[in-house]
């Protein structure tokens, strides 16, 4: 009896479940399937990976390379038409790519140019003493390198038979009467002058009426004997270098500047520098000359700074580190138009900047610009941008990669790709 009751209840339960299933509307199941399948909402939408744009699928999912969630591809699903150099990114794509923008603005800029070099002699304050007639050095007064001399100080005594003979002719011509003596006297004086005797020395010979066996070389300028090639008893010929005297009251600092710094350098700029011998002490000079030729080996340009050195503390061949603070000018004297240094993608002579379309959210246009010098964290813009435009400062390379994959002009491919053409 109990078995029959249990069997009847079981059959009744099965019949109830079967009847309940048949009452569920078919449209509800279809709607649920559609809700779970986003591809049915927008069958034309393409999904891609922000890190691997070559992945393109008709429905959402994960990237098979990095397993990141796919995002709607640029330009799909929004209905916005983009130009040949434009790309559209959704809000999600912009966030994943880390796209950030900054305005193009006018700003007064200054740059610090750091240069290295060394102290050298002022070439305009160097004198070389050489004999103009052959002879023998019998006495050496300036007998060591580094000796301090004043203008007119004796350096060496030279014995020369030719000078002795010329002095004798001078005295004989002075004793002759008439006009012939005056012309001969003038010629003899000129010959002695050309051989290096001063007007005072010639007048002394005539006044004393005696021939001087030796002629004294004197320092033409005051300074330091930086080179000494003369020795006592040495026979010398015309043109041989005996001494080099340099005035160290003013020195040159020769610096090496890179080509990229030349646009910021100009004559009369103040230059500050430090020497390793005087750590923490700053010296100042004036930029006086920029070499017109680039060194082909180092690709640098020699820059000369004139520095007062009355106390003689700066020695030739000292190494120095210099700083030039330069202001950056725009076209004419206008405040320059600038963009952050992270905005342009530079390859060779080309520079590409991505500009946000002002009236279309998420649309960016690639634009070639002409850059001026870089000053710290900014580039000066010569052509291609207007004040107030928004440029991409972060994520520009990812935008450029997406354009290149789509066959549009980009930094690496300036012309449109497609159908095997460039």
C-alpha positions as CSV (number, residue, x, y, z in Angstrom):
1,X,0.0,0.0,0.0
2,X,2.8,2.4,0.9
3,X,4.7,1.6,-2.2
4,X,1.7,2.6,-4.4
5,X,1.4,5.9,-2.6
6,X,5.1,6.8,-3.2
7,X,4.9,5.8,-6.8
8,X,1.8,8.0,-7.4
9,X,3.5,11.0,-5.8
10,X,6.6,10.6,-8.0
11,X,4.6,10.4,-11.2
12,X,2.7,13.5,-10.2
13,X,5.9,15.5,-9.6
14,X,7.4,14.7,-13.0
15,X,4.2,15.7,-14.8
16,X,4.2,19.0,-13.0
17,X,7.8,19.8,-13.9
18,X,7.1,19.0,-17.6
19,X,4.1,21.3,-17.7
20,X,6.0,24.2,-16.0
21,X,8.8,24.1,-18.6
22,X,6.3,24.4,-21.4
23,X,4.9,27.6,-19.9
24,X,8.2,29.6,-20.2
25,X,8.1,32.0,-23.2
26,X,10.7,31.4,-25.9
27,X,11.4,35.2,-26.2
28,X,12.7,35.3,-22.7
29,X,15.4,32.7,-23.4
30,X,16.3,34.4,-26.6
31,X,16.6,37.8,-24.8
32,X,18.9,36.2,-22.2
33,X,21.1,34.8,-24.9
34,X,21.3,38.1,-26.5
35,X,22.3,39.8,-23.2
36,X,25.2,37.4,-22.7
37,X,26.4,37.8,-26.3
38,X,27.6,41.4,-26.8
39,X,28.4,40.7,-30.4
40,X,24.6,40.6,-31.2
41,X,24.4,44.3,-30.1
42,X,27.0,45.6,-32.5
43,X,27.9,43.0,-35.0
44,X,30.2,45.5,-36.8
45,X,32.3,46.3,-33.7
46,X,36.0,45.2,-33.8
47,X,37.8,44.4,-30.6
48,X,41.6,44.7,-30.2
49,X,44.4,44.7,-27.6
50,X,45.9,48.0,-26.5
51,X,49.3,46.5,-26.2
52,X,49.1,44.4,-29.4
53,X,47.0,46.3,-32.0
54,X,47.5,43.5,-34.6
55,X,45.0,41.4,-32.6
56,X,41.6,42.1,-34.1
57,X,38.5,40.0,-33.2
58,X,34.7,40.4,-33.9
59,X,33.8,39.9,-30.2
60,X,35.2,40.7,-26.7
61,X,37.6,38.4,-25.0
62,X,41.3,38.2,-24.0
63,X,44.4,38.9,-26.0
64,X,46.1,35.6,-26.9
65,X,49.5,37.2,-26.4
66,X,49.3,39.1,-23.1
67,X,45.9,37.9,-21.9
68,X,44.7,41.5,-21.3
69,X,41.0,42.2,-21.9
70,X,40.2,43.4,-25.5
71,X,38.9,46.9,-26.1
72,X,36.9,48.4,-28.9
73,X,39.2,49.2,-31.8
74,X,39.8,52.8,-32.7
75,X,37.2,54.2,-35.1
76,X,34.7,51.3,-34.7
77,X,31.3,51.7,-33.1
78,X,31.3,55.5,-32.8
79,X,30.3,56.4,-36.3
80,X,33.0,59.1,-36.4
81,X,34.8,59.5,-39.7
82,X,38.6,60.0,-39.4
83,X,41.1,61.6,-41.8
84,X,44.2,59.9,-43.3
85,X,46.4,61.1,-40.5
86,X,43.8,60.8,-37.7
87,X,42.9,58.0,-35.3
88,X,40.0,57.7,-32.8
89,X,40.4,56.1,-29.4
90,X,37.7,55.3,-27.0
91,X,37.9,56.5,-23.4
92,X,38.9,53.0,-22.3
93,X,41.6,52.8,-25.0
94,X,43.0,56.2,-24.0
95,X,43.1,55.2,-20.4
96,X,44.9,51.9,-21.1
97,X,47.4,53.7,-23.4
98,X,48.1,56.3,-20.8
99,X,47.3,59.2,-23.2
100,X,47.8,62.6,-21.6
101,X,47.7,66.1,-23.3
102,X,49.1,69.5,-22.6
103,X,48.4,72.9,-24.2
104,X,50.7,74.6,-26.7
105,X,51.6,77.9,-25.0
106,X,53.9,80.9,-25.1
107,X,56.5,80.9,-22.4
108,X,59.7,82.7,-21.6
109,X,62.4,80.1,-21.4
110,X,66.0,80.0,-20.2
111,X,68.5,77.2,-20.7
112,X,71.7,76.2,-18.9
113,X,74.4,75.1,-21.3
114,X,77.1,73.1,-19.6
115,X,80.5,73.1,-21.3
116,X,84.0,71.8,-20.5
117,X,87.4,73.1,-21.6
118,X,90.6,74.5,-20.3
119,X,92.6,77.7,-19.7
120,X,94.9,78.9,-22.5
121,X,97.1,81.8,-23.3
122,X,95.6,84.9,-24.8
123,X,97.1,84.7,-28.3
124,X,97.0,88.5,-28.6
125,X,99.3,88.9,-25.6
126,X,102.1,86.6,-26.6
127,X,105.5,87.8,-28.0
128,X,108.2,85.8,-29.6
129,X,111.8,87.1,-29.5
130,X,114.0,86.0,-32.5
131,X,117.3,87.4,-33.8
132,X,117.3,89.2,-37.2
133,X,121.0,88.7,-37.8
134,X,123.3,85.7,-37.2
135,X,125.6,85.7,-34.1
136,X,126.4,84.1,-30.8
137,X,124.7,84.4,-27.4
138,X,127.3,85.4,-24.9
139,X,125.1,86.2,-21.9
140,X,121.7,84.9,-20.9
141,X,119.7,87.1,-18.5
142,X,116.4,85.3,-18.7
143,X,117.8,81.9,-17.9
144,X,114.8,79.9,-16.8
145,X,111.2,79.3,-17.9
146,X,108.6,81.1,-15.8
147,X,110.7,84.2,-15.1
148,X,108.7,87.4,-14.7
149,X,109.8,90.2,-16.9
150,X,108.7,93.8,-17.5
151,X,108.7,95.6,-20.8
152,X,112.3,96.6,-21.7
153,X,114.0,94.1,-19.3
154,X,117.1,92.5,-20.8
155,X,116.8,88.9,-21.9
156,X,120.2,88.1,-23.6
157,X,123.3,89.7,-25.1
158,X,124.2,88.8,-28.7
159,X,127.6,89.2,-30.4
160,X,127.3,89.6,-34.2
161,X,130.2,90.5,-36.6
162,X,127.6,91.9,-39.0
163,X,126.2,94.3,-36.4
164,X,129.7,95.4,-35.4
165,X,130.4,96.2,-39.1
166,X,127.2,98.1,-39.5
167,X,127.9,100.2,-36.4
168,X,131.3,101.1,-37.8
169,X,129.7,102.2,-41.0
170,X,127.2,104.3,-39.0
171,X,130.0,106.2,-37.2
172,X,132.0,106.8,-40.4
173,X,128.9,108.1,-42.2
174,X,128.2,110.5,-39.3
175,X,131.7,112.0,-39.8
176,X,131.3,112.6,-43.6
177,X,130.4,116.1,-44.7
178,X,127.8,117.1,-47.3
179,X,124.6,115.6,-48.6
180,X,126.2,112.2,-49.4
181,X,126.8,111.6,-45.7
182,X,123.1,112.2,-44.8
183,X,121.8,109.6,-47.3
184,X,124.4,107.0,-46.3
185,X,123.7,107.8,-42.6
186,X,120.0,107.3,-43.1
187,X,120.6,104.0,-44.9
188,X,122.8,102.7,-42.2
189,X,120.4,103.6,-39.5
190,X,117.6,101.8,-41.4
191,X,119.7,98.7,-41.7
192,X,120.4,98.6,-38.0
193,X,116.7,99.2,-37.2
194,X,115.7,96.2,-39.5
195,X,118.3,94.1,-37.6
196,X,116.4,94.7,-34.4
197,X,118.1,97.7,-32.8
198,X,115.8,100.2,-31.2
199,X,115.9,104.0,-32.0
200,X,117.4,104.6,-28.6
201,X,120.2,102.1,-29.1
202,X,121.1,103.6,-32.5
203,X,121.1,107.1,-31.0
204,X,123.3,105.9,-28.2
205,X,125.9,104.5,-30.6
206,X,126.0,107.9,-32.4
207,X,126.2,109.8,-29.2
208,X,129.0,107.8,-27.6
209,X,130.9,107.4,-30.9
210,X,131.7,103.9,-29.9
211,X,130.9,100.5,-31.4
212,X,129.1,98.2,-29.1
213,X,130.4,94.6,-29.3
214,X,127.1,93.1,-28.1
215,X,123.4,93.9,-28.7
216,X,120.9,93.3,-25.9
217,X,117.6,91.6,-26.6
218,X,114.8,93.1,-24.5
219,X,111.3,92.0,-23.5
220,X,108.8,93.7,-25.8
221,X,105.9,93.1,-23.3
222,X,105.6,92.3,-19.6
223,X,104.7,88.9,-18.5
224,X,106.1,85.4,-18.0
225,X,108.8,83.7,-20.0
226,X,106.8,80.6,-21.0
227,X,109.3,79.2,-23.5
228,X,113.1,79.5,-23.5
229,X,115.1,78.0,-26.3
230,X,118.3,80.1,-26.0
231,X,121.5,78.9,-24.3
232,X,124.7,80.7,-23.5
233,X,127.3,80.2,-26.2
234,X,124.7,79.1,-28.8
235,X,125.1,80.2,-32.4
236,X,121.9,81.6,-33.7
237,X,120.5,82.4,-37.2
238,X,117.9,84.9,-38.2
239,X,114.4,83.7,-37.3
240,X,115.3,81.2,-34.6
241,X,113.0,81.4,-31.6
242,X,114.9,82.4,-28.5
243,X,112.1,83.3,-26.0
244,X,108.3,83.4,-25.8
245,X,106.8,85.9,-23.3
246,X,103.1,85.8,-22.4
247,X,101.0,88.3,-20.6
248,X,98.8,86.3,-18.2
249,X,96.9,89.3,-16.8
250,X,94.1,88.2,-19.2
251,X,93.6,84.6,-20.4
252,X,91.4,82.6,-22.7
253,X,89.1,79.8,-21.7
254,X,88.6,77.5,-24.6
255,X,85.3,75.5,-24.4
256,X,83.8,72.8,-26.6
257,X,80.2,73.3,-27.5
258,X,77.9,70.7,-29.2
259,X,76.1,71.6,-32.4
260,X,72.8,71.5,-30.6
261,X,73.9,74.2,-28.3
262,X,75.0,76.7,-30.9
263,X,71.5,78.2,-31.3
264,X,71.6,79.4,-27.7
265,X,75.1,80.8,-27.8
266,X,76.1,84.3,-28.9
267,X,78.9,86.7,-28.3
268,X,79.0,89.0,-25.3
269,X,77.2,86.4,-23.1
270,X,78.4,86.1,-19.5
271,X,80.0,82.7,-18.7
272,X,80.6,81.3,-15.3
273,X,83.1,78.5,-14.7
274,X,84.9,76.6,-11.9
275,X,88.5,75.3,-12.0
276,X,89.4,72.1,-10.3
277,X,92.2,73.9,-8.4
278,X,89.7,76.2,-6.7
279,X,86.7,74.0,-5.8
280,X,83.6,76.0,-5.0
281,X,84.9,79.3,-6.4
282,X,83.2,80.8,-9.4
283,X,85.1,82.8,-12.1
284,X,83.4,84.9,-14.7
285,X,84.2,85.9,-18.3
286,X,82.7,87.1,-21.5
287,X,82.1,84.9,-24.6
288,X,84.2,86.6,-27.2
289,X,84.3,84.2,-30.2
290,X,82.5,81.2,-31.7
291,X,84.6,79.2,-34.1
292,X,83.0,79.2,-37.6
293,X,84.2,75.6,-38.2
294,X,83.0,72.4,-36.7
295,X,85.6,69.9,-35.6
296,X,85.0,66.9,-37.9
297,X,86.4,64.4,-35.3
298,X,84.4,65.5,-32.2
299,X,81.5,67.3,-33.9
300,X,82.0,70.2,-31.5
301,X,82.7,73.9,-32.0
302,X,85.4,75.8,-30.1
303,X,84.1,78.7,-28.0
304,X,86.4,81.3,-26.6
305,X,85.9,83.2,-23.3
306,X,88.0,86.1,-22.3
307,X,88.7,86.2,-18.5
308,X,90.6,88.9,-16.5
309,X,93.4,87.3,-14.5
310,X,95.2,90.1,-12.7
311,X,96.2,87.9,-9.8
312,X,97.5,85.1,-12.1
313,X,95.6,82.4,-10.3
314,X,94.3,80.9,-13.6
315,X,97.1,78.9,-15.1
316,X,97.3,77.7,-18.8
317,X,96.1,74.1,-19.3
318,X,93.8,74.1,-16.2
319,X,90.6,72.2,-16.7
320,X,87.4,74.1,-16.1
321,X,83.6,73.4,-16.1
322,X,81.5,76.3,-17.4
323,X,77.8,77.2,-17.5
324,X,76.1,79.6,-19.9
325,X,72.6,80.8,-19.0
326,X,70.9,81.7,-22.2
327,X,67.4,83.1,-22.9
328,X,65.4,81.5,-25.7
329,X,63.8,83.8,-28.2
330,X,60.9,83.1,-30.6
331,X,60.4,84.6,-34.0
332,X,61.8,88.0,-33.8
333,X,61.6,89.2,-30.2
334,X,58.3,87.5,-29.4
335,X,57.9,85.1,-26.5
336,X,58.5,81.6,-28.0
337,X,55.7,79.1,-28.7
338,X,56.7,75.9,-26.7
339,X,55.6,72.3,-26.1
340,X,56.8,69.8,-23.5
341,X,59.8,67.9,-24.7
342,X,57.9,64.6,-24.4
343,X,55.4,65.6,-27.0
344,X,57.3,65.3,-30.3
345,X,58.4,62.0,-31.8
346,X,61.7,62.8,-33.5
347,X,63.4,60.7,-36.2
348,X,66.2,62.3,-38.2
349,X,65.0,65.6,-39.6
350,X,61.3,64.9,-39.0
351,X,59.3,65.7,-35.8
352,X,55.7,64.4,-35.4
353,X,53.2,65.7,-32.8
354,X,49.8,64.3,-32.1
355,X,47.1,67.0,-31.7
356,X,43.8,66.4,-30.0
357,X,40.8,67.4,-32.2
358,X,39.1,70.2,-30.4
359,X,35.5,69.3,-31.4
360,X,35.8,65.4,-31.6
361,X,36.5,63.6,-28.4
362,X,39.1,60.9,-28.7
363,X,40.3,61.9,-32.1
364,X,44.0,62.7,-32.6
365,X,45.7,64.0,-35.7
366,X,49.4,63.4,-36.6
367,X,51.1,66.6,-37.6
368,X,54.7,67.4,-38.7
369,X,56.2,70.4,-37.0
370,X,59.4,72.4,-37.2
371,X,61.2,72.5,-33.9
372,X,63.6,75.1,-32.5
373,X,66.2,74.6,-29.8
374,X,65.4,72.6,-26.7
375,X,65.5,74.4,-23.4
376,X,65.2,72.1,-20.4
377,X,61.8,70.3,-20.4
378,X,60.5,72.2,-23.5
379,X,61.0,72.5,-27.2
380,X,60.5,75.8,-29.1
381,X,58.1,75.3,-32.0
382,X,58.9,77.3,-35.2
383,X,56.1,76.0,-37.4
384,X,53.1,73.6,-37.4
385,X,51.2,74.4,-34.2
386,X,49.0,77.2,-32.8
387,X,48.8,78.5,-29.3
388,X,46.1,76.8,-27.3
389,X,46.1,73.5,-29.2
390,X,46.3,70.3,-27.1
391,X,49.2,68.0,-27.9
392,X,49.8,64.4,-26.6
393,X,52.6,64.3,-24.1
394,X,52.2,60.7,-22.9
395,X,51.2,57.8,-25.1
396,X,52.1,59.3,-28.4
397,X,54.2,56.3,-29.5
398,X,51.3,54.0,-28.9
399,X,49.1,56.2,-31.1
400,X,51.7,56.2,-33.7
401,X,52.0,52.4,-33.7
402,X,48.2,52.1,-34.1
403,X,48.3,54.4,-37.2
404,X,51.2,52.4,-38.7
405,X,49.3,49.2,-38.2
406,X,46.2,50.7,-39.9
407,X,48.4,51.7,-42.9
408,X,48.1,55.4,-42.2
409,X,51.0,57.9,-42.2
410,X,53.0,57.8,-39.0
411,X,56.4,58.8,-37.7
412,X,58.2,55.8,-39.2
413,X,56.1,55.7,-42.4
414,X,55.5,59.3,-43.4
415,X,53.4,58.3,-46.4
416,X,50.3,56.1,-46.4
417,X,50.9,52.3,-46.8
418,X,48.6,50.0,-48.6
419,X,48.4,47.9,-51.7
420,X,52.1,47.6,-51.8
421,X,52.6,51.3,-52.3
422,X,54.4,53.9,-50.2
